[in-house]
């Protein structure tokens, strides 16, 4: 079966509503894609080759077919996203709320997924996508020569959709060589190898369409875009340059689109793969701030004009940034001597830094450049997702709300964590009938500011039966609006 990984930040509006990350894990049930990448040597973009035969012959033996199976309740990988657009009216934030507020009940049944992967060393380590194998009870790996192995998961990293599995063999295994995705040029030819629709070892070719794509799948988006043909079953397969080296891991497509696929750059994956191999998990640095990109107006306000930087919108007490003395309103200009231009760049710099490492940071505060030395903590995704995790159960309005954590703010591209987010709605409740939707940000109630769940509950308790309720809300990708109903 193959499940669609609807971009985790689907509510940010950074991409069109039709973008769906499809999971090759669910071959029978879902849709998948693969993406090819190529890399020219010495910076020279090569013309279309007469044949891809040698590249295919060299690399196909190390590309494997992965079949994952899960019995019982629940699903493999991202099955819950199958067949669901990112902004469907009946459940517009399904993916997001599955992650932060828990999934809905699922029936018991057997799920099977089909994906691809590639062997990176003779010890039997195989790289694939997290969504291909996550939650699997049984994993089978088949090589091009017909050999079949039981595989076990060595580590998963949902944030980048990468996974490492291992097989044991008494004989030598074919391998692929990892290349340099940073050296890729737009327009270069690349090759994708995988198992679309169960058709083993299918080769497709295309070019690099773009680099550095942010498609809303997570905080570390930096995808290679390609027009190589991608289909269900290619997920986790390699994207190979004309030098015969892997430069990407095929991961996503645009639903309904043609010639638009995405691959994880191998340079981003390399360190993650090594951590999964040695530790079984990925640890990332944590600064402890809320951040946002600088708009033209903000740059002008701070007197920066064309300068680069990232604005700190919140500093979390007790975390590294607060301990070092950073403040809300500071603008981060450099990290370890490297300029910071976007929140994406800063997030990646910090995440890739070693836990416990001290980083040098240049900050602009009220027009003055200041130097800070900050010792990073470990990023705990579960703790982040639940930080400040007040959550109010459904009241008589049929609404359940939660505080806006830094992670939620990032997912929704919010400027700060003010307000409460509607986590769940009873369609027949007063709020649901009035038009409130999951994902709405409640900013005010009857002209009273709401910063958190405590504020929300306080304002609700003030009201009496029959009172008119005005909720001032922010609806991602729609803007501000007022919902009116009677308590």
C-alpha positions in Angstrom: 0.0 0.0 0.0 1.2 3.5 -0.4 0.3 6.4 1.6 0.3 10.0 0.9 2.3 12.2 3.1 0.3 15.4 2.9 2.8 18.1 3.6 3.0 18.7 7.3 3.0 22.4 6.9 0.0 22.1 4.6 -1.6 25.1 6.2 1.2 27.5 5.6 0.2 28.5 2.1 3.7 28.3 0.8 2.6 25.9 -1.9 -0.5 25.3 -3.9 -3.4 23.4 -2.4 -2.8 20.5 -4.7 0.6 19.5 -3.3 0.5 16.1 -1.7 3.5 14.1 -0.6 2.7 10.6 -1.6 4.0 7.6 0.1 5.4 4.7 -1.9 4.8 2.5 1.0 1.2 1.8 0.2 1.3 0.5 -3.3 -2.2 -0.9 -3.4 -3.9 2.0 -1.7 -2.0 5.1 -2.5 0.2 7.0 -5.0 3.9 7.5 -5.0 6.6 9.2 -6.9 10.2 9.3 -7.5 12.6 12.0 -8.4 15.8 11.9 -10.4 18.8 14.2 -10.0 22.0 14.6 -12.0 25.2 16.2 -11.5 27.7 17.4 -14.1 31.4 17.1 -13.6 33.6 20.2 -13.3 30.5 22.4 -13.5 29.8 21.5 -17.1 26.2 20.6 -17.9 26.1 17.6 -20.2 23.8 17.3 -23.2 21.3 14.5 -23.4 23.2 11.2 -23.6 22.5 8.7 -26.4 21.8 6.0 -23.8 21.4 5.5 -20.1 22.3 1.8 -20.4 25.6 1.9 -18.6 24.2 3.9 -15.6 21.2 1.6 -15.3 23.4 -1.6 -15.5 25.8 -0.2 -12.9 23.3 0.9 -10.3 20.2 -1.3 -10.7 21.6 -4.3 -8.8 21.9 -2.2 -5.6 18.3 -0.9 -5.9 15.9 -3.0 -4.0 12.2 -3.7 -3.8 10.8 -3.2 -0.3 7.6 -4.8 0.9 6.3 -3.8 4.3 3.4 -5.3 6.1 1.5 -4.4 9.2 -1.2 -6.4 10.9 -3.9 -5.1 13.2 -5.0 -1.6 14.1 -3.4 1.4 12.6 -1.6 1.9 9.4 1.8 1.9 7.8 3.7 5.2 7.6 1.4 7.9 6.4 -1.6 5.8 5.3 -3.9 8.2 7.1 -3.2 10.8 4.4 -4.2 8.6 1.5 -6.8 10.1 -0.8 -7.0 13.4 1.1 -6.1 16.8 -0.3 -4.4 19.3 2.0 -7.4 21.6 2.2 -10.4 19.4 1.9 -13.4 21.1 3.4 -14.4 18.2 5.6 -11.0 17.8 7.2 -8.6 20.6 6.1 -5.8 20.0 8.6 -6.0 16.2 9.0 -2.3 15.6 8.7 -1.4 18.3 11.2 -3.8 17.3 13.9 -2.9 13.6 13.5 0.6 14.6 14.5 -0.1 17.0 17.3 -3.4 15.9 18.8 -3.6 12.2 18.0 -5.2 10.1 15.3 -8.8 8.9 14.9 -9.7 5.3 15.5 -8.9 2.9 12.7 -10.3 -0.5 11.9 -8.2 -3.6 12.1 -6.9 -4.9 8.8 -3.7 -6.0 7.1 -1.8 -3.3 5.1 0.9 -3.9 2.7 3.2 -1.3 1.1 5.6 -1.4 -1.8 8.5 0.9 -2.1 12.1 1.1 -3.1 15.5 1.6 -1.5 19.2 1.2 -2.2 22.1 -0.6 -0.6 24.9 1.8 0.6 27.4 -0.7 1.9 28.3 -4.4 1.9 27.1 -4.8 5.5 23.5 -4.6 4.1 22.4 -1.1 5.1 19.6 0.2 2.9 18.3 3.7 2.6 14.6 4.3 2.0 11.8 6.6 3.0 10.4 6.6 6.5 6.9 6.4 5.1 7.7 3.2 3.4 8.5 1.2 6.5 7.3 3.1 9.5 5.0 1.0 11.6 5.8 -2.2 9.7 5.7 -5.5 11.5 7.4 -7.3 8.7 9.8 -6.0 6.0 10.9 -8.0 3.0 13.7 -6.9 0.6 14.1 -8.3 -2.8 17.2 -7.7 -5.0 17.4 -7.6 -8.7 19.0 -11.0 -8.9 16.0 -12.5 -7.1 17.5 -12.9 -3.7 15.0 -12.1 -0.9 15.8 -11.1 2.7 14.0 -10.2 5.9 14.9 -6.7 6.9 14.9 -4.9 10.2 14.6 -1.2 10.9 17.8 0.4 12.2 16.4 3.9 12.6 13.7 6.4 11.4 13.7 10.1 11.0 10.1 11.3 10.2 11.2 14.9 10.1 13.1 14.3 6.8 11.2 11.1 5.8 14.4 9.0 5.9 14.8 5.5 7.2 17.6 3.0 7.4 17.0 -0.7 7.3 19.4 -3.7 7.3 19.6 -7.1 5.8 22.1 -9.8 6.5 23.8 -11.8 3.7 26.5 -14.4 3.6 27.6 -13.2 0.2 28.7 -9.8 -1.1 26.0 -7.3 -1.8 25.9 -4.7 -4.7 26.2 -1.1 -3.5 25.8 2.4 -4.9 28.1 5.4 -4.3 26.8 8.6 -2.8 27.5 11.8 -4.7 27.4 15.5 -4.0 24.0 17.1 -4.4 25.3 20.6 -3.7 27.1 20.4 -7.1 23.9 19.7 -9.0 23.0 22.2 -11.7 19.5 23.0 -12.9 19.1 21.3 -16.3 21.4 18.4 -15.6 20.2 14.9 -16.6 19.4 12.4 -13.9 18.1 8.9 -13.6 15.5 7.4 -11.3 15.4 3.7 -10.5 12.6 2.0 -8.6 9.7 -0.3 -8.6 6.6 1.6 -9.8 3.4 -0.3 -9.6 5.3 -3.4 -8.7 7.2 -3.4 -12.0 10.6 -4.2 -10.7 13.7 -2.1 -11.5 12.2 0.4 -13.8 14.4 3.2 -15.0 13.2 6.7 -15.9 15.2 9.8 -16.9 14.7 13.5 -16.7 16.5 16.7 -15.7 16.9 18.7 -12.5 14.1 21.2 -12.6 14.9 23.2 -9.5 16.9 23.1 -6.2 16.1 24.1 -2.7 12.3 23.6 -3.0 10.3 24.2 0.1 7.1 22.1 -0.3 5.8 22.2 3.3 6.6 18.7 4.3 8.6 19.6 7.4 11.1 22.0 9.0 14.0 20.8 6.9 12.6 21.1 3.4 15.3 21.5 0.8 14.1 19.3 -2.1 15.5 18.7 -5.5 12.8 19.0 -8.1 12.9 16.8 -11.2 10.7 16.0 -14.2 11.7 12.3 -14.3 8.7 10.1 -14.3 7.7 9.0 -10.8 5.0 6.5 -10.0 3.7 4.5 -7.0 6.4 2.2 -5.7 9.4 4.5 -6.5 9.4 5.9 -3.0 12.8 5.6 -1.4 14.6 4.9 -4.6 17.8 6.6 -5.8 18.2 9.7 -8.0 21.4 9.2 -9.9 23.6 11.7 -11.7 25.5 11.2 -14.9 28.5 10.1 -13.0 26.6 7.2 -11.7 26.3 8.5 -8.1 23.2 8.9 -5.9 22.4 12.5 -5.4 18.9 12.2 -4.1 16.2 10.0 -2.5 12.9 10.1 -4.3 10.2 11.2 -1.9 7.3 13.3 -3.2 5.1 14.5 -6.1 2.4 17.0 -6.7 -0.9 15.3 -6.8 -2.4 15.7 -10.3 0.7 17.3 -11.6 2.9 16.0 -14.4 6.7 16.2 -14.5 7.0 17.5 -11.0 8.7 15.3 -8.4 10.9 15.9 -5.4 13.9 14.1 -3.9 15.8 14.6 -0.7 19.3 15.8 -1.4 21.9 13.2 -0.5 24.0 15.9 1.3 21.1 16.5 3.7 20.6 12.8 4.1 24.3 11.8 4.6 24.6 12.9 8.2 21.2 11.6 9.1 22.0 8.2 7.6 25.2 8.1 9.7 23.4 8.9 12.9 20.7 6.3 12.2 23.5 3.8 11.5 25.5 4.5 14.7 22.8 5.6 17.2 19.5 4.4 15.7 18.1 8.0 16.1 18.8 11.5 15.0 19.7 14.2 17.5 19.4 17.9 16.6 20.5 21.1 18.2 17.9 23.2 19.9 18.1 27.0 20.4 14.8 27.7 22.1 13.4 30.6 20.1 10.4 31.4 17.9 11.5 32.9 14.6 10.2 34.4 11.4 11.6 35.8 8.1 12.1 39.5 7.7 9.6 41.1 5.4 10.5 44.2 3.4 8.6 46.3 5.9 10.4 44.7 8.9 13.7 45.3 7.3 12.8 49.0 6.8 11.5 49.3 10.4 14.8 47.9 11.8 16.9 50.0 9.4 18.2 47.0 7.5 16.9 47.6 4.0 18.7 44.9 2.0 20.3 43.2 5.0 19.8 39.5 5.8 18.6 38.1 9.1 15.9 36.3 11.0 13.7 37.9 13.6 13.3 36.3 17.1 9.6 36.5 17.9 9.8 34.5 21.2 12.5 33.3 23.6 11.6 30.3 25.7 12.5 30.5 29.4 15.2 28.1 30.5 16.3 27.2 27.0 19.8 28.0 25.5 18.8 31.3 23.9 17.3 32.6 27.1 20.3 31.5 29.1 22.7 33.3 26.7 20.7 36.5 26.9 18.9 36.6 23.6 15.7 38.7 23.6 12.5 38.9 21.6 13.0 41.4 18.8 16.6 40.5 18.3 17.6 39.8 14.7 20.0 36.9 14.1 22.5 37.9 11.5 25.2 35.2 11.6 25.8 31.7 13.0 29.5 30.6 13.2 30.4 33.3 10.7 27.8 32.3 8.2 25.1 34.7 7.2 21.5 33.8 8.0 18.9 34.8 5.4 15.8 32.7 6.2 14.2 30.8 9.0 14.8 27.6 7.0 18.5 28.3 6.9 18.7 29.0 10.6 16.7 25.9 11.5 19.0 23.8 9.5 22.1 25.3 10.9 21.0 24.7 14.4 19.6 21.3 13.8 22.8 20.1 12.1 24.9 21.4 15.0 26.0 18.9 17.6 24.1 18.8 20.8 26.1 20.6 23.5 28.2 22.5 21.0 28.7 26.2 21.5 27.8 28.3 18.5 28.9 31.9 17.9 26.0 34.1 17.0 25.9 37.8 15.8 22.7 39.5 16.7 21.3 43.0 15.8 19.6 44.6 18.8 18.1 48.1 18.4 20.7 48.9 15.7 23.7 47.5 17.6 25.5 44.3 16.6 26.1 42.0 19.5 28.1 38.7 19.9 26.7 35.7 21.8 28.1 32.3 22.6 25.3 29.8 23.0 25.6 26.1 24.0 22.9 24.2 22.2 20.6 21.7 23.9 19.0 18.6 22.3 15.9 19.1 20.3 13.2 16.9 21.7 10.4 16.8 19.0 7.9 15.2 21.4 8.5 17.9 24.0 8.4 20.6 21.4 5.1 19.4 20.0 3.6 19.5 23.5 5.5 22.5 24.9 3.1 24.8 26.7 0.6 22.0 26.0 -2.5 23.3 27.6 -5.5 21.8 25.9 -9.1 22.5 26.7 -11.6 19.7 26.3 -14.7 20.4 24.3 -17.1 22.7 26.0 -20.7 23.5 25.2 -19.6 25.1 22.0 -18.2 21.7 20.8 -14.7 23.2 20.4 -11.4 21.8 21.7 -8.5 24.2 21.7 -4.8 24.0 22.4 -2.0 26.5 23.1 0.2 27.4 20.1 3.6 25.8 20.6 6.7 26.9 18.7 6.4 23.9 16.5 2.7 24.7 15.7 3.7 28.3 14.9 6.3 27.0 12.5 3.9 24.6 10.9 1.3 27.3 10.3 3.9 30.0 9.4 2.6 32.1 12.3 4.4 35.2 13.4 4.1 34.3 17.1 2.4 31.9 19.5 -0.4 34.3 20.5 -3.9 32.7 20.4 -5.3 29.2 20.7 -5.7 26.7 17.9 -8.9 24.8 17.3 -7.8 21.2 17.6 -11.1 19.5 17.2 -14.7 20.5 16.4 -18.0 18.8 16.9 -19.8 19.5 13.6 -23.2 19.7 15.3 -22.0 21.9 18.1 -22.6 25.6 18.3 -19.1 26.4 17.1 -19.2 24.0 14.2 -22.6 25.2 13.0 -21.4 28.7 13.2 -18.5 27.9 10.8 -15.4 27.3 13.0 -13.0 24.8 11.6 -10.1 22.8 12.9 -7.0 24.9 12.4 -8.6 28.2 13.1 -6.6 30.5 15.4 -8.9 32.2 18.0 -7.3 35.6 18.7 -10.1 37.4 20.6 -13.4 36.6 22.2 -15.8 39.5 22.5 -12.9 42.0 21.9 -10.9 40.4 24.7 -7.4 39.3 23.7 -6.8 35.5 23.9 -3.1 34.5 24.2 -3.5 31.0 25.6 -5.9 28.3 26.8 -6.2 30.0 30.2 -7.4 33.2 28.6 -9.8 31.3 26.4 -11.4 29.5 29.4 -11.6 32.7 31.4 -13.5 34.5 28.7 -15.8 31.5 28.1 -16.7 31.3 31.8 -17.7 34.9 31.8 -20.5 34.3 29.5 -24.1 33.4 30.3 -26.6 31.3 28.4 -28.1 33.4 25.6 -25.1 35.8 25.4 -23.8 36.6 21.9 -20.3 35.3 21.3 -18.0 37.0 18.8 -14.8 35.1 18.0 -12.1 36.9 16.1 -10.1 34.2 14.3 -7.3 33.8 11.9 -7.9 31.1 9.3 -4.6 30.1 7.6 -4.6 31.0 3.9 -7.8 32.9 4.3 -7.0 35.7 6.8 -9.0 37.2 9.7 -12.7 36.8 10.2 -15.3 37.0 12.9 -17.6 34.1 13.9 -20.8 34.9 15.7 -23.1 32.6 17.6 -25.2 32.4 20.8 -24.0 30.6 23.9 
